[in-house]
């Protein structure tokens, strides 16, 4: 049976064919490897910085950090537009073959590229170039893989088939964490810092060859083939997708009523949770990564569950329910994580009174999304220092022109060059934990995590956050595919997806930190994902159509 025949739109429920399994396997494996490649740079940021940026002057560092941010987040929508257009012009298969090759080669080059000590300024320039290529490639990969699988899927199982693609981002993150943890646990810290961190990048070339070999055996999607035979391929996908109000309106609704909320729930459950464990609760990185990895391992099958469930009850109710439930429960869940993860810190929040006193006129905006601003106003420097130390504080307006200071219990810490150091000393004296006090395990290992009651409790709470991720993310690919006609599907779905996940999701950690710094409450940063998730719930409830019964072959 040919693939096109096997995926007739209105056929009754039947088992998955061998060809369909091959399509899903090839598309999913390739996308897993792309996400694996993309996450490595974030997971190994400290090692990369030491290797490629060690001798960069402040002005050049400003430019490189800005470009690194653009590569990681801002450039992804441009990759979506560029490769989406290609996918709607020349086909899905060949376009995501190109994105895979670009991603794999760029990742491998990072692994072999000499550091700053060897080639000077060429090292950071080369790294940024690789990151730009990775960001562009990822912008084109997801839309191609999701569209390709959906166009091979039976009408009544599209959510289940595309849900396999939805596991790939989480599996890619899990795989990157697993490889890094395995290396860290089996080699000395010095060896890992010197050369071991390059191994995960080098391994990606093997994954690239396997992925390309599998994907080369696939045929073009039946929907695109049919459209090409009928001569109805769009000649200007970008203009048609975003230059016509009828299609642009769909993209706007998909962004604000779907992917924006999905993105913040996804980033909160996987990335902000890790940030909260390490930066706020001060849990060591290895233990935090193990906790996240176990929660991902337990939660990943639920992508398939909710994707399949969306074939029965619809995409919209599951996605919007995930946004609403997450928004209503983030505060109690993160509060419990904090109590278990660092009880001394939470006890200090309850018992130690900290007040920041400063002239309100010197307090500005502490939002720094790409970590490039230089703060000089005492109020701003003090607020960021308090947030970095996870110290809860109240703000009291000082007299005009007065010197900023913090009252930590009965001790006064006046703002000066040693403010952060003096603040830490006063906080510890008053009852805040010292660095290292939050270490849950003396020797963080897999066996240690599984035998420790605190660790198991935290995995359970993190698992709930991952369940929310699977609710909003499992059905989103099917929804986006079904929203757009075949002629502009690759282009149309890719842009709202990457705007939502690249920008709404990508800005989450720095936005949350800025809110924490401005309010003095370590949990206040959760208002960002809560507000965006509620926005998506309301807009989606009113404007987002249910799409599960749409025939994606008809009406193009």
N, C-alpha and C positions, 0 to 999 in steps of 0.2 A: 504494500500500500504506500503510495507517495505521501509525502508530508502534507501537501495541499489537500489531498483527499482525506487524510486522517484528521484534519482540523476543520471539517465542514462546520459552519457556524451553528446550525440548529440540531445537531445530532444528539441522541440520548446519551446519558452518562455511561461511560465505559472505562476500562482500565487504560492507564497511560501506555502508549506504544513505545517500542524500542527507539524509534526515531525521536520521539518527543523527549524521552529520557536523555538521549544524546544531546539534544538542543539545550535542555536545562542544565545538564552537567557541564557542557562546554561554556555556556554563557556564565554560569555561576562561578566555575573555577577561575575563569579569566578575570571576572570582577573581584573575586576574593583576592587574587594576587595584586590587582591594581590598588585596592584599599590597603593591603599589607604594605605595599611599596610606599603609599602616601603617608601612612601612620608612622613609619619608621623615623621620619625626620622629627616628628613631635616627641616620640618616645625617647629619642637619643639626642635631644636638643643640647644638653650640656656637653656631650662629647663632640658634637658637630661644632659648637661654638668654640671649644678649646682647640679643635683642629684647624678650622678655617678662618676664625675671626680674632685670633689671639693677638695679632699685631695691628689691627685696624684702628686708625685714628677716629676720634669721636664724630667728625663730620661724615666720613665715609661709612662709619657704622650706622649712622642715622639713615643713610640711603639704603644700605643693605637690609636693615631691619624692616624698613618700609617695603622694599621689594619682596622680602621673605613673607611678609604678611599678605601682600597682593597675590603671591603665588599660592599661598595656602587657602585663601578664602575669596578675595575680590576677583581673581582672575577666572575662577571656575565658571561663572555665568558667561564669560566671553568664550570659554571652551565649549560651553553648551550651544552658543549661537553658531560658532564656526563649524563644529563637527555635526551639530544638529542639521544645519543647512546641507552639509555633504551627505548626511544619512538620508535626507529626503530627496536629494538629487541623484545620487549614484547607488544607494542601497544601504541597508543596515549592516550586513555582514562585513563588507570591505571597510566601512568606516570604523567599526569597533575593532577590527584587526589593526588598523593604523593607530588608534588610541592605545591599544595594548603595547605595540612595539615602541611607541614614544615613551610611555610610562616605564617599561622595562629597561630600556637603554639608559634613560635618564637616571634611574635608580642605581643601575650597575656602575655608571660613571662616578656617582657620589662615593661608592665603595672603593674605587681605585684612584681617585683624584688625590694628588699630594696635598699636604696641608700648607698653611701660611708660612711655616718655617722653611719650606722647600721652594715654593714658587711665588711667595709674596701675595700681592693684591690679586693675582689671577685666581687664587683659591676661593675667596669669597665671591668673586664675580662668577666663577664657574659653578659654585654651589647654587647661587641665586638663579642662574640660567637653568640649571637642572630642575629647581623647584618650580620655576615658571612653566617649564614643559610638563611637569607632573600635574600641575594645577589645570592646565589646558586639557591634558589627556583625560583627567578624571571628569572634567566638565562634559566631555563627549562620550565617555564610556557608559555611564549609568543609563542614560536615555536610550542608547543603542541596545544594550543588553535587555532592558525592560521591554522595549518595543519589540525586539526580535522574539523574545519568549512569548509575549502576549499574542503576537500575530501567528504563532504556531499553536496557540491554545484553543481547546474547545470552548464554545460560548459559555457553558455552565461551569467551567473549572478554571477560569482565567485568574481568579484570586489565588487559588492553590498553586497554579504553575508559576505565577510571577512572585509568589511569596518566597520561593527559593532564591531569587535574586535579592530579595530584601534581607536575607540572612548574611549576605556577603560582606556588608560594611562591618557588622559585628564580628563575623568570623575572621575578617581581615585584621581587625583590631586585636582579637583574641590571639590570632596566629603571631602577630608582631610581638605581643606581650610574652607569649610562650617561648618564642625563639630567644628573646632578650633575657628572660628569666633563666632559661636553660643555660645560656652562656655565662650569666653572672654567677650562677650557683656552681658552675663547674670550672671556673678559672679565677685566678686572682684578680683583685680589683685593679691592680696596676696593669696587668696584661690586657684586661678588658678596655681600660682607658687608652692604652697605647695602640692596640690594633684589633682587639676582639670586637669592638663596636662596628667594625667594617664588615664583619662576616654576614650579618643579616642582609646588607645591601648586595653583597656578592652572590648570595644564594638566589637572589631574585632572578638572575639570568637563567638559571635552570628552570624556574617556574615559568619564565617567559617562553622558553622553547616548548615546554609541555603544553602550555595554553595555546600557542600558535598552531602547533601540530593538531590539537583537537579541533580548534575552530576552522582550520582549513578544510576539514572534512564535511563541513556543514554547507547546506544550500542556502540561497537567499530566502527571505521570509515569503510565504505564499501571498500575503496581502500586497507587498511591494511588487512581487513578480506579476501579479494580476493587474495592478495599476500600470506597470510599465508596458505590458502587452496591449492594454487598452489605450495607451498614449495619454494618460491623465496625470502623469507625474508633474508636480508643481515646478514651474520654471523659476519662481522667485519665492522660496519658502519663507524667508524672513519678512518680506513685504506682505505676503499673504497671511502669515501668522500674527504679525503685530501691527500691520498697516491697515487692517480691516477691523472695525470696532467689534463686529460679531465674534471674531476670534480673540482679539485683545481682551475683551471682557471675560472670556473664559479663563485666560491666563491670569488676570487680576484676581478673579474669584478663587482659582486654584491656589494662588499664592497666599492670600489673606484668609481664605476660608478652608485651607488645607495644609499646605506645606510649612507655613510659618509656625503654626502650633505644633505640627508634627516635629519640626526641627528643634524647637526649644525643649520639648519633652524628651526627644532622643538625646540631645546634648546634655541635658540635666542628668539623665539616667546613666550615661556612660562617661562623659567627660567632666562635667561639673562635679559629679560625685567623686571622681578621682582627685580633682582640684581641691574639693572640700576636705577630703581625707588627709591629703599631704600638706596643703598650704594653711588650712584653717585649724584642723585638729592636730597637725604636726606629727602624723603617723609616718613612719619610715616608708620610703618609696617601694621597697621590695614587698613588704607586708600589704601595702595598699594595692599594688598591682595584683598580688595573689587573691585578695578579696574580690576585686573587680573581675578578675579572670574566672573565678568560680561562679560568680553571679551570672556572668555571660554564658558560661557553659550550661548552667541550669536553665537559663531563660531562652536561649536561641531556638529550641524546638517550637516555641510559642509563636514565632513568626509564621511558621507553616500553619499552626492551628488557627490563628486569626485570619490569615489569608484565605484558608479554606472556609472558615465560618462566614467570611464576607460574601462568598458565592451563594450562601443560603439566606442571610438576613440583610445583606447590603454592605457596601464599603463605608458609607457615610455614618451610620450609627456607631460602628466600632471605633472609627477614627475620632469622632466627636466625643464619644464616651471616654476614650483614653485621655483626651485633652481635659475634660471636665473633672474626672476622678483625680488625675495628677494634680491639677490646680487646687483641689480641695484638700489634698492629703500631704502635699510637700512639707508643710511646716511641721506636723507631728512626726513624719518619718525622719526628716533630717534632725529634728530635735532628739529623737531616740538614738540615731546614729552617733550624735555628739555625746550623749550621756554614756553610751557604751564605749565609744572609742577614746574619749579623753574625759573621764569623770572629774578629774582635778580641775580642768579648765572650766567645766560647767559649774562646779562648786564655787570657783573664784568669781564667775559671772554673777552668782547669786549673793555672794558675801562681800566682795571687794567693790567699794564705790570709787569709780574713776570719773573725773570731770575734766574736760578740756575747756580752758578759759582763754579766749582770744577775741581780738577785735573783729567783729563780723565782716567789716570792710576788707579784711585781708584773706577771707575765706572764699576761694574761687571754685571753679569746676575741677574735680579731681578725675574726670573721665580720661583714660589714657588707653585706647583700644589696641594700640600697637607698641606700647611700651617705649615711646620715644620722647615723651615730654620731660622737660627738666623743671621740677617744682622748686621754687625758691621762697615763696611766701610761707612764713612760719606756721600759719594755721593749716595750710595744705600739706606741708611736710609732716606736721604732727599727726594729722588725720590719717595719712597713708601709713605712717609708722605704727599707729595704734591698730589699724586694720591688718597690717602685715603680721603683727604680734598676736592677732586674734583677741585683742583686749576690748571688752565692752565698755563704752563710755557714754556719758551725757555731755551735751555742749552747753556752756554758760557764756553769754556775751560779755566780753571784757570792755573796758573803757577804750575810747578812740585813741589809737596810737600806743596802747598798752602792749607789753611783751606777752607772747603766748606762753602758756604753761599748763601742765597737767597735774592735777591732784590725785595721787594714787593712795587711797586711804588717807593717812595723815601726812604723807610725804609729798613735798612739792618738787616737781621736775620742771625746771625752767628751760625754755627752748634755747639751745646752743648747738655747736657742732657735734657734741656727744649726746644729743637728745635721745636717739634711738637706744644707745647703750645704757644710758642712765634710766630710761623708761623701763627697759627690760629688767634691770637690777631692782628697781622699786617694785615692779609687778611681782617678781619672784619673792621678794621679801614679804609682800602683802598676801601671798598665797597662790599666785599663778604658777603653773608648772614650768620647770626649766626645760631647755632643749634636751630631748631624749627621754623625758618622763612619760611621753605618750607611746613609747615603744611597747606594743602589745606582746610581741614574742622576742625573747632574747636572741634566738636564731630563727629568722623567718624562713620556713620551709613548707612544702606542701603538707607533709605529715604533721608539722606543728600547727598549721592553720586548722586542719581537720580534727585535731584533738583538743583544741582550745575553745571553751564555751563562748567567750566574748567574740572570737572570730566567727564562730558559727552563727551567732545572733546577728552580727553585722552582715554576713553573707545573706541571711534571710531578708533583712531590710533592703539591701542592695538588689536582691532578686525581685522584690516588689517593684522597685524603680525600673528594672529591665522589663518586667511584664508590661508596664505602661508604654515603654518603648516599642514592644512588639505589637501592642494594640494600635498605635498610631502609624507604625511603619510597615507592618505586615501587609495591609491592604492598599497602601498609597500608590504603588506602581500600577496596579490594575485600574485604580481610579483615574490616574493621570493619563494612561493610555486611552481609556474609554472616553475621556473628555474631548479629545482632539481627533479630527478626521485623518485618514491615512496619509493624505498628501502632505500634511504639515505636522504629523504626529511626533516625529523625532525632535524637530525644532520646538514645537509648541510645548511639549511636556518638559523638556530639558531646562528651559529658562526658569519657570516658576520653582522647579525642584531645587536648582542650584542657588537661586536668590534666597529661597527659604532656608536651605541648609548651610549655604556658604556665608550668608550675611546675618540673618536672624539667629541661626544657631552659632555661627562662628564668633559673633560678638558677645555671646553669653558670658564666658568667664570674666573678661575685662569689665563688662557692664555690671555684672554682679559685684565685683570687687569695688567698683566706684561707688555703688549704692551702700555697700558695707562701710566704706571709708567715710562717706558723707553722713551716715546715720549712727554709727557706733554699735550696730547690731549685726553679729555675724550671720544671722539668718535673713537679714533684710534683702540680700541679693536675690533671694528666691522670688521676690515680687516681680522680677523681670520675666522669667518663664511663666509665672502664674498669670500675669496680665496678658501676655501674648497668647497663651493657651486659651484663656477665656475669650479673647478677641476672636480667635479662630472658631471657637465653639459657637459664638453668637452669629458671626458672619456666615459660617458654614451651615448653621441651622436654617438661616433665612434664604441664602442664595445658592449654596452648593447643591447641584442635582444628584440624585442617586443614579448610578451608571451601570449597575451589575447586569442589567438585562439588555444593554445596548449591543447591537450587532456592529462590530467595528469594521466589517467588510462592506457595509451598506452605506449608500448615500454619499460617497466621495466623488 
